[in-house]
Amino acid sequence: MVEFDLWKESLILGLVFVVIVFGPCLYAALVGRKCIQELGRYPTQAARIHLGIFFKFFFVEIFSFFLLYMAYAFFAG
């Protein structure tokens, strides 16, 4: 049986993955909270509020996918 000795590398990979995943999740939580507050204040403007949130989430999703792809390319290369 081979003993596992790549603790530093696995810690770095774990931290990079946590930062790449936790950042967009935290942003989504903050934007969602703001969305709920705006919907409570202006319920008749729900379509405008949802469209604004959609564009924010769309760009965050593209950015986080790019970061995950770059992390994969870095560690696989």
N, C-alpha and C positions, 0 to 999 in steps of 0.2 A: 504494500500500500504506500502511495506517495503522499508525503506530508504537504499540506497547503502552505506556501510561503509567499504569496503575493498579496499580503494584507494592505500594504501602502497603495498599490495599484487598484485594488478593489475598493478601498476607501475613497480614492480620488474619483473613480468612475461613479460610485454611489453619490458622492457630493455633487458632481457635475449633473447627474441625472435629476437629483432632488432640486437643484437650483433651476434647471430647465423646466421641470414640471411644476414646481411650487410657485414660481413667478407668475405664469399665466393663470394659475388657479387663484392666487391671491388677487390678481387684477380682476378676474371674473367675479369674485366675491364682492369686491368694492364697487364695480360697475353695476352689478345686480342689486346691491343695496341702494345705490343712487337711483336706479331705475324704479324700484319699488316706492321710494320716497316721492319721485316725480309723478308716478301713476296715482299716488294718494293725493297729491296736490292738484294735479290737472288730469282728471280721469277722461275728459272728453278729447284729449290730445294723445290717446294711447298709440295710434298708428305712427305719429311723428316720433314719439319716445321710443317705440320698438324699432323703428328704422334706424335711429341714431345708435341704439345699442347694437343692432345687427352689424353695422359697419365697424364699430369698435371691436366686437368679437371676431369679425372676419379678419381684420388686420392682425389681431393677437394670434389667431389660429395660424395664419400664414407665417408670422414671425416665429412662433414656437415650433412649427414644423421645420422651418429653416434651421433653427438652432439644434433640433434633434438630428436632422440630417447631417449637419456639420460635425456634431459630436460623434455620430456613427462613422463619418468619413475619417475623422481624426483617429479614432480608436481602432478602426478596421484597417487603416492604411499601413 
